[in-house]
């Protein structure tokens, strides 16, 4: 299961808490409060899915 941004170690659970608190609807909004997704970018599809579904644990997207 994929549960976090590997480069920054920020969990999707933490990202969801921030997105809920600040009513974020996109990655850029969450990035105002947390550092993630700038190195390799592999977490971005998962963060988008988290914003769409509210889930914080994902099967690997190939």
N, C-alpha and C positions, 0 to 999 in steps of 0.2 A: 504494500500500500504506500502511496505517496501522501505525505502529511505535512510537508514543509518545503520552503525554498532551500535547496541544498547549499547554495553559495552563502546565504546570509543566516541560515538556521532559523528563520522566522516561520512559525507554524501557520497553516491555513486557519487554524482555530483562532490564533491571535489576530490574523488579518480580518477574519469574520467579525470578531469583537469590535475592532476599529471601524470596519465598514458599517456595522449596525449603529454604533455610537454616533458616527459622523454622517450617516445616511449616504455612504459612498455607493456610486453605481458604476464606477470604473476603476481601473488599476491606478491611474494617476492620482485620484483622490486618496486612496489608501497610502500611496507613496508619500504623501504630504506628512504622514504620521509615522511610517515605518520604512526602513531601508530594506529593499528586496528587489529582485528582478532586473538588476542592472548589469550583472556580470555575464552569465551565460544565457539568461532569458528562458530557460527550460521550464520555469514555474509559471510563466504567464498563461499558458492554456488552462492550467489548473486553477489559477486565480479567477480567470474569466468564468470557468465552470462553477466555482464557488459562488461568485456573484449571481449567477443565473439560478443555481439550485439550492444554495445554502449549505451544501455538503462541505465537509472539511477533510475527508479521506477519499482517495481516488485510486482506482486501478490504473496501472501505467498506460498512458496514451502513447501509441506508437506512431 
